[in-house]
Amino acid sequence: MIAATVLGSGMAFLDATVVNIALPRIGTDLGIGLSGLQWTVNAYTLTLSGFLLLGGSLGDRYGRRRVFVIGVVWFAVASLLCAVAPSGLALISARAIQGIGAALLTPGSLAIIEASFRPEDRGSAIGAWSGLGGVASAIGPFLGGWLVDAASWRWIFVINIPFAVAVVWITIAHVPETKDEAMPPGIDVSGALLGALGLAGVIYGLTEAGNKGWGAPVVIVTVLVGVAALVSFVVIEARSPHPMLPLGIFRTRQFTAANAVTFVVYGALGGALFLVPLELQRAGGFSPLEAGVALFPLTIVMLLNSARAGRLAQRIGPRVPMAVGPIIAGAGLVLLVRIGAHTDYWMDVLPGVLVFAVGLSFTVAPLTATVLDAAPDEEAGVASAVNNEVARVAGLVAVAALPIAVGITTASYVHPAELTDGFHTAMVVSGVLAIAGGVLSWLTIRNPEPSADEETVACHYHCAVDATPLAG
């Protein structure tokens, strides 16, 4: 069971990390510019974010194993479409389809563990899932860079297929079916569609504004449609008897504050991790493999230090780690302004990556614990899913908006010197954004009051770089 869920979710973790490394080679082979590369990342994240909560609801209602298997098969077929894509438009379309598959399989992986293990064994099972999922994230940049160098960027999608076959076989043979018999009738399809449409409109407008200008009719119309859809989404969720996103969960100040910090910090993270591989390869002269290895220390530090950070937050409360961690991470991002032409890895790249990694490792675990502890026990699954959504939407917005905000356009992308100028500004902006997340934590996060009859406080931590966990 652990093998099936780890391999299934590991495909999504792996895919999220390997694609960024391959972006420059994809752009060259398919003849797409910066906007196309942004959509190669965001098309996947957009559909994943838009349908993630719906995927969890479908699993609870119709069977977690069934929806998980459908998601794995869907993901594998979409991966094959990505691998054979003849053009940028075909690749972006296949990536959007792939994101829907990920939205079906990702919540199911943890839901299967939650439903199938005894409470006393669940913590160990989730720990194994988290640790092995972190390993998948860790090897992603290295594996992606090696495949691009040794063969072709298309192989980063082909490798998903044998994993998917193994996952389906193990799941059908060894994973029992579970569902929530007490769920109220109805699926919030309108909420899912409005949420996806709203995100798509806003993200399209932000992405294309860099090429067409803010005054272009298509930009104005799509942004207005997106905003209107998001407003309608909130209204529908407030009135729905079975909302995909129960708005009442935000009634807790601590939960709302933690999600605000998540949005700010993961926005800085998403924008930086999109631009760093591009800068290393386009301006720094790094090969895809070298660019992947350059970011390898980030995940290693996360794997080694996340548990320690979780225990520290358990002892002293989350407020200090959540304030200090983003500030350290922001300083690391600012250090990355040393990357440019004739970059030396040991002097110009590694110090910033290490400082950023240390700061992020002190942030993720307390942030996760705060989100889960701020919600009632019966809403823990929804709380973690909402936090995951916030993190992914932050990455979406950052990838779409950060390049245009710092002057990186399709024209400047093809000129390394102009790209470097924009990249340096982007790292400062991302660093300031992360530091702002630390300040926001200090102002809004409060340490929980210890219970008189409670000897220990449960600590939830997770070793992942690309997003917060789906459940504690």
C-alpha positions as CSV (number, residue, x, y, z in Angstrom):
1,M,0.0,0.0,0.0
2,I,2.8,2.4,0.9
3,A,4.6,1.5,-2.3
4,A,1.5,2.3,-4.4
5,T,0.8,5.7,-2.8
6,V,4.5,6.8,-2.8
7,L,5.0,5.8,-6.4
8,G,1.7,7.5,-7.4
9,S,2.3,10.8,-5.7
10,G,6.0,10.5,-6.4
11,M,5.2,10.8,-10.2
12,A,3.5,14.2,-9.5
13,F,6.4,15.3,-7.2
14,L,9.0,14.2,-9.8
15,D,7.1,15.9,-12.7
16,A,6.9,19.2,-10.8
17,T,10.7,19.3,-10.4
18,V,12.1,17.9,-13.6
19,V,10.2,20.1,-16.0
20,N,11.8,23.3,-14.8
21,I,15.2,22.0,-15.6
22,A,14.2,21.0,-19.1
23,L,12.5,24.3,-20.0
24,P,15.4,26.0,-22.0
25,R,15.8,22.8,-24.2
26,I,12.1,22.5,-24.7
27,G,12.0,26.2,-25.8
28,T,14.8,25.6,-28.3
29,D,13.4,22.4,-29.7
30,L,9.8,23.5,-30.1
31,G,10.6,27.1,-30.9
32,I,8.6,28.7,-28.1
33,G,9.5,31.8,-26.1
34,L,9.2,32.8,-22.5
35,S,5.4,33.0,-22.6
36,G,5.2,29.4,-23.9
37,L,7.6,28.2,-21.2
38,Q,5.5,29.9,-18.5
39,W,2.5,28.1,-19.8
40,T,4.4,24.8,-19.9
41,V,4.7,25.1,-16.2
42,N,1.4,26.9,-15.4
43,A,-0.9,24.7,-17.6
44,Y,-0.1,21.8,-15.3
45,T,-0.3,23.7,-12.1
46,L,-3.5,25.5,-13.2
47,T,-5.6,22.3,-13.7
48,L,-4.0,20.6,-10.7
49,S,-5.0,23.6,-8.5
50,G,-8.4,24.0,-10.1
51,F,-9.5,20.4,-9.6
52,L,-7.5,19.2,-6.6
53,L,-10.3,19.7,-4.1
54,L,-12.8,18.1,-6.5
55,G,-10.5,15.1,-6.9
56,G,-10.5,14.6,-3.2
57,S,-14.3,14.8,-3.1
58,L,-14.7,12.3,-5.9
59,G,-12.4,9.9,-4.1
60,D,-14.4,10.2,-0.8
61,R,-17.7,9.7,-2.6
62,Y,-17.0,7.1,-5.3
63,G,-14.0,5.2,-3.8
64,R,-10.5,6.4,-3.1
65,R,-8.8,3.5,-4.8
66,R,-10.9,3.8,-7.9
67,V,-10.3,7.5,-8.3
68,F,-6.6,7.1,-7.5
69,V,-6.2,4.4,-10.2
70,I,-8.1,6.6,-12.7
71,G,-5.8,9.5,-11.9
72,V,-2.7,7.4,-12.4
73,V,-3.8,6.1,-15.8
74,W,-4.9,9.6,-16.8
75,F,-1.5,11.0,-15.8
76,A,0.3,8.3,-17.7
77,V,-1.6,8.9,-20.9
78,A,-1.1,12.6,-20.6
79,S,2.6,12.0,-20.0
80,L,2.8,10.1,-23.3
81,L,1.0,13.0,-25.1
82,C,3.6,15.4,-23.6
83,A,6.5,13.1,-24.8
84,V,5.3,13.1,-28.4
85,A,4.0,16.7,-28.6
86,P,5.0,18.1,-32.0
87,S,4.6,21.8,-31.0
88,G,4.5,24.1,-28.1
89,L,0.7,24.3,-28.2
90,A,0.4,20.5,-28.1
91,L,2.7,20.3,-25.2
92,I,0.9,22.9,-23.2
93,S,-2.5,21.2,-23.9
94,A,-1.0,17.9,-22.8
95,R,0.4,19.4,-19.6
96,A,-3.1,20.8,-18.8
97,I,-4.5,17.3,-19.2
98,Q,-1.7,15.9,-17.1
99,G,-2.6,18.3,-14.3
100,I,-6.1,16.9,-14.1
101,G,-4.7,13.4,-13.7
102,A,-2.5,14.7,-10.9
103,A,-5.5,16.3,-9.2
104,L,-7.2,12.9,-9.1
105,L,-4.3,10.9,-7.8
106,T,-2.6,13.3,-5.4
107,P,-5.3,13.6,-2.7
108,G,-6.1,9.9,-3.1
109,S,-2.6,8.9,-2.1
110,L,-2.9,10.3,1.4
111,A,-6.6,9.5,1.8
112,I,-5.9,5.8,1.2
113,I,-3.3,5.9,4.0
114,E,-5.6,7.8,6.3
115,A,-8.5,5.4,5.7
116,S,-6.6,2.1,5.6
117,F,-4.2,2.3,8.6
118,R,-5.1,2.1,12.3
119,P,-4.7,5.4,14.1
120,E,-1.7,4.1,16.0
121,D,0.1,3.2,12.8
122,R,-1.0,6.1,10.7
123,G,1.8,8.5,11.8
124,S,4.5,6.1,10.7
125,A,2.8,5.4,7.4
126,I,2.4,9.1,6.7
127,G,6.0,9.7,7.8
128,A,7.2,7.0,5.3
129,W,5.0,8.6,2.6
130,S,6.5,12.1,3.3
131,G,10.1,10.9,3.4
132,L,9.9,8.8,0.3
133,G,8.0,11.6,-1.5
134,G,10.8,13.9,-0.5
135,V,13.3,11.6,-2.1
136,A,11.3,11.8,-5.3
137,S,11.5,15.6,-5.2
138,A,15.3,15.4,-4.4
139,I,16.2,13.2,-7.4
140,G,14.0,15.2,-9.8
141,P,16.4,18.0,-10.8
142,F,19.3,15.5,-11.2
143,L,17.3,12.9,-13.1
144,G,15.7,15.6,-15.3
145,G,19.0,17.2,-16.2
146,W,20.6,13.8,-16.9
147,L,17.8,12.7,-19.2
148,V,17.8,16.0,-21.1
149,D,21.6,15.8,-21.6
150,A,21.9,12.1,-22.3
151,A,18.8,11.7,-24.5
152,S,16.0,14.2,-24.9
153,W,13.6,16.3,-22.8
154,R,10.8,14.0,-24.0
155,W,12.2,11.3,-21.7
156,I,11.2,13.2,-18.6
157,F,7.6,12.4,-19.5
158,V,8.3,8.8,-20.8
159,I,9.7,7.7,-17.4
160,N,6.2,8.2,-15.9
161,I,4.7,5.4,-17.9
162,P,6.5,2.4,-16.2
163,F,5.9,3.9,-12.8
164,A,2.2,4.2,-13.6
165,V,2.0,0.6,-14.7
166,A,3.6,-0.5,-11.4
167,V,1.3,1.7,-9.4
168,V,-1.9,0.4,-11.0
169,W,-0.8,-3.2,-10.6
170,I,0.1,-2.8,-6.9
171,T,-3.0,-0.8,-6.1
172,I,-5.4,-3.2,-7.7
173,A,-3.7,-6.2,-6.0
174,H,-3.1,-4.8,-2.6
175,V,-5.0,-1.6,-1.8
176,P,-8.6,-2.0,-0.3
177,E,-11.4,0.2,-1.5
178,T,-12.6,2.9,1.0
179,K,-15.1,5.7,0.7
180,D,-17.0,8.1,3.0
181,E,-20.5,6.7,3.3
182,A,-21.6,9.7,5.3
183,M,-20.9,12.3,2.6
184,P,-23.9,14.5,1.7
185,P,-25.3,14.0,-1.8
186,G,-24.0,16.1,-4.7
187,I,-20.7,17.1,-6.2
188,D,-19.7,20.8,-6.4
189,V,-19.0,20.7,-10.1
190,S,-20.0,24.4,-10.6
191,G,-17.5,25.5,-7.9
192,A,-14.7,23.5,-9.5
193,L,-15.4,24.9,-13.0
194,L,-15.7,28.5,-11.8
195,G,-12.5,28.2,-9.8
196,A,-10.6,26.8,-12.7
197,L,-12.0,29.4,-15.1
198,G,-11.2,32.2,-12.7
199,L,-7.6,31.1,-12.2
200,A,-7.2,30.5,-16.0
201,G,-8.4,34.0,-16.8
202,V,-6.3,35.9,-14.3
203,I,-3.1,33.8,-15.1
204,Y,-3.6,34.1,-18.8
205,G,-3.9,37.9,-18.5
206,L,-0.8,38.2,-16.3
207,T,1.2,35.9,-18.6
208,E,0.3,37.6,-21.9
209,A,0.5,41.2,-20.6
210,G,4.3,40.9,-20.9
211,N,3.9,40.4,-24.7
212,K,0.7,42.1,-25.7
213,G,0.6,44.9,-23.1
214,W,-1.9,45.6,-20.4
215,G,-4.1,47.5,-22.8
216,A,-4.6,44.6,-25.2
217,P,-8.3,43.7,-25.5
218,V,-7.6,40.0,-24.9
219,V,-5.7,40.7,-21.7
220,I,-8.4,43.0,-20.4
221,V,-11.2,40.6,-21.3
222,T,-9.6,37.5,-19.8
223,V,-8.6,39.2,-16.6
224,L,-12.1,40.6,-16.1
225,V,-13.7,37.2,-16.9
226,G,-11.3,35.6,-14.5
227,V,-12.1,38.0,-11.7
228,A,-15.8,37.7,-12.3
229,A,-15.5,33.9,-12.2
230,L,-13.6,34.0,-8.9
231,V,-16.2,36.3,-7.3
232,S,-18.9,33.9,-8.5
233,F,-16.9,31.0,-7.1
234,V,-16.9,32.6,-3.6
235,V,-20.7,33.3,-3.9
236,I,-21.4,29.7,-5.0
237,E,-19.3,28.2,-2.2
238,A,-21.0,30.4,0.4
239,R,-24.4,29.1,-0.7
240,S,-23.7,25.5,-1.7
241,P,-25.0,22.7,0.6
242,H,-21.9,20.7,-0.3
243,P,-19.1,23.3,-1.1
244,M,-15.8,22.2,-2.5
245,L,-14.3,25.0,-0.4
246,P,-16.2,25.5,2.9
247,L,-15.6,29.2,3.6
248,G,-16.3,28.8,7.3
249,I,-12.9,27.2,7.7
250,F,-11.4,30.7,7.4
251,R,-13.2,31.8,10.6
252,T,-10.1,31.0,12.6
253,R,-7.7,33.9,12.6
254,Q,-4.6,31.6,13.0
255,F,-5.7,29.5,10.0
256,T,-6.3,32.6,7.8
257,A,-2.9,34.1,8.9
258,A,-1.0,30.9,8.2
259,N,-2.5,30.7,4.7
260,A,-1.6,34.3,4.0
261,V,2.0,33.5,5.0
262,T,1.8,30.5,2.7
263,F,0.8,32.6,-0.2
264,V,3.6,35.1,0.2
265,V,6.4,32.6,0.9
266,Y,5.4,30.1,-1.8
267,G,5.0,32.9,-4.2
268,A,8.6,33.8,-3.6
269,L,9.6,30.1,-3.9
270,G,7.6,29.5,-7.1
271,G,9.0,32.5,-8.9
272,A,12.6,31.8,-8.0
273,L,12.5,28.1,-8.9
274,F,11.1,29.0,-12.3
275,L,13.8,31.6,-13.1
276,V,16.9,30.1,-11.6
277,P,17.2,27.1,-14.0
278,L,16.6,29.5,-17.0
279,E,19.3,31.9,-15.8
280,L,21.8,29.1,-15.1
281,Q,21.4,27.6,-18.6
282,R,20.7,30.7,-20.8
283,A,23.2,33.1,-19.2
284,G,25.4,31.0,-16.9
285,G,26.3,28.4,-19.6
286,F,25.3,25.5,-17.4
287,S,24.1,22.3,-19.0
288,P,20.7,20.9,-18.0
289,L,22.5,18.3,-15.8
290,E,24.6,21.0,-14.1
291,A,21.6,23.1,-13.5
292,G,19.8,20.2,-11.9
293,V,22.7,19.4,-9.7
294,A,23.0,23.1,-8.7
295,L,19.6,22.9,-7.0
296,F,20.2,19.5,-5.5
297,P,21.3,20.9,-2.0
298,L,18.0,22.6,-1.6
299,T,16.0,19.4,-1.3
300,I,18.8,17.6,0.7
301,V,18.7,20.3,3.3
302,M,14.9,20.1,3.4
303,L,15.0,16.4,3.9
304,L,17.6,16.6,6.7
305,N,16.3,19.6,8.6
306,S,12.5,19.5,8.3
307,A,12.0,17.1,11.1
308,R,14.3,19.1,13.4
309,A,12.5,22.2,12.6
310,G,9.2,20.5,13.4
311,R,10.5,19.4,16.8
312,L,11.8,23.0,17.5
313,A,8.4,24.5,16.7
314,Q,6.8,21.9,18.9
315,R,9.0,23.1,21.8
316,I,8.9,26.8,21.4
317,G,5.8,27.4,19.3
318,P,5.6,28.2,15.5
319,R,5.8,32.0,15.7
320,V,9.6,32.4,15.9
321,P,10.5,29.7,13.3
322,M,7.9,31.0,10.9
323,A,9.3,34.5,11.3
324,V,13.0,33.8,11.1
325,G,12.8,31.0,8.5
326,P,11.4,33.2,5.6
327,I,13.8,36.0,6.5
328,I,16.8,33.6,6.1
329,A,15.3,32.2,2.9
330,G,14.9,35.7,1.6
331,A,18.5,36.5,2.3
332,G,19.5,33.4,0.3
333,L,17.4,34.5,-2.6
334,V,19.1,37.9,-2.6
335,L,22.5,36.1,-2.6
336,L,21.5,34.5,-5.9
337,V,22.0,37.9,-7.7
338,R,25.6,36.7,-8.1
339,I,24.4,34.3,-10.9
340,G,25.1,35.6,-14.4
341,A,27.7,35.2,-17.1
342,H,30.8,33.2,-16.1
343,T,29.1,32.0,-13.0
344,D,31.2,29.9,-10.6
345,Y,29.0,27.4,-8.8
346,W,30.9,27.2,-5.5
347,M,31.1,31.0,-5.1
348,D,28.0,32.3,-6.8
349,V,25.4,29.6,-6.6
350,L,25.9,27.3,-3.7
351,P,26.0,29.9,-0.9
352,G,22.6,31.4,-1.9
353,V,21.0,27.9,-2.4
354,L,22.2,26.7,1.0
355,V,21.0,29.8,2.9
356,F,17.7,29.7,1.1
357,A,17.3,26.0,1.9
358,V,18.0,26.5,5.6
359,G,15.5,29.2,5.8
360,L,12.8,27.2,3.9
361,S,13.4,24.1,6.1
362,F,12.7,26.2,9.2
363,T,9.5,27.4,7.6
364,V,7.6,24.5,6.1
365,A,7.2,22.2,9.1
366,P,5.9,24.9,11.5
367,L,3.7,26.3,8.8
368,T,2.1,22.9,8.2
369,A,1.6,22.3,11.9
370,T,0.0,25.7,12.4
371,V,-2.5,25.2,9.5
372,L,-3.5,21.8,10.9
373,D,-3.6,22.8,14.5
374,A,-5.7,25.9,13.7
375,A,-8.5,23.8,12.2
376,P,-10.9,21.5,14.1
377,D,-10.0,17.8,13.9
378,E,-13.0,17.0,11.7
379,E,-11.8,19.6,9.2
380,A,-8.1,18.6,9.1
381,G,-8.3,17.1,5.7
382,V,-10.0,20.2,4.2
383,A,-7.6,22.5,6.0
384,S,-4.5,20.8,4.6
385,A,-6.1,20.6,1.1
386,V,-6.9,24.4,1.3
387,N,-3.3,25.1,2.3
388,N,-2.0,23.0,-0.6
389,E,-4.2,25.0,-2.9
390,V,-3.0,28.3,-1.6
391,A,0.6,27.2,-2.1
392,R,0.0,26.1,-5.7
393,V,-2.0,29.2,-6.6
394,A,0.9,31.4,-5.2
395,G,3.3,29.6,-7.5
396,L,0.9,30.1,-10.5
397,V,0.7,33.8,-9.9
398,A,4.5,34.1,-9.3
399,V,5.4,32.3,-12.5
400,A,2.9,34.5,-14.5
401,A,3.6,37.8,-12.8
402,L,7.2,37.9,-11.7
403,P,8.8,38.0,-15.2
404,I,6.7,40.9,-16.4
405,A,7.1,42.7,-13.1
406,V,10.9,42.7,-13.5
407,G,11.0,43.4,-17.2
408,I,11.7,39.8,-18.5
409,T,9.9,39.5,-21.8
410,T,10.0,37.1,-24.7
411,A,12.4,39.6,-26.4
412,S,14.8,39.9,-23.4
413,Y,14.7,36.1,-22.8
414,V,16.7,35.5,-26.0
415,H,19.4,38.0,-24.9
416,P,21.4,36.6,-21.9
417,A,22.6,40.1,-20.7
418,E,19.0,41.4,-20.6
419,L,17.8,38.2,-19.0
420,T,20.4,38.5,-16.3
421,D,19.4,42.1,-15.5
422,G,15.8,41.1,-15.0
423,F,16.8,38.0,-13.1
424,H,18.8,40.0,-10.6
425,T,15.8,42.2,-10.0
426,A,13.6,39.1,-9.7
427,M,15.8,37.6,-7.0
428,V,15.7,40.8,-5.0
429,V,11.9,41.0,-5.4
430,S,11.5,37.3,-4.4
431,G,13.9,37.8,-1.4
432,V,11.9,40.8,-0.2
433,L,8.7,38.9,-0.7
434,A,10.0,36.0,1.5
435,I,11.2,38.5,4.1
436,A,7.7,40.0,4.1
437,G,6.3,36.6,4.8
438,G,8.5,36.4,7.9
439,V,7.4,39.8,9.1
440,L,3.8,38.8,8.4
441,S,4.3,35.7,10.5
442,W,5.6,37.7,13.4
443,L,2.7,40.1,13.3
444,T,-0.1,37.5,12.9
445,I,0.9,34.1,14.1
446,R,0.5,33.3,17.8
447,N,1.8,30.3,19.7
448,P,-1.0,28.1,21.0
449,E,-1.8,28.2,24.7
450,P,-0.7,24.9,26.3
451,S,-3.5,22.7,27.6
452,A,-3.5,21.9,31.3
453,D,-4.3,18.3,30.6
454,E,-2.1,17.9,27.6
455,E,1.4,16.6,28.1
456,T,2.5,16.6,24.5
457,V,1.5,18.5,21.4
458,A,1.4,16.6,18.1
459,C,3.8,17.9,15.5
460,H,3.0,17.5,11.8
461,Y,5.9,17.9,9.4
462,H,6.6,17.2,5.8
463,C,9.8,17.2,3.7
464,A,8.6,18.5,0.3
465,V,9.8,21.5,-1.6
466,D,7.1,22.2,-4.2
467,A,4.1,22.5,-1.9
468,T,2.7,22.0,1.4
469,P,1.3,18.6,2.4
470,L,-2.2,17.4,1.6
471,A,-2.7,16.1,5.1
472,G,-0.9,16.0,8.4
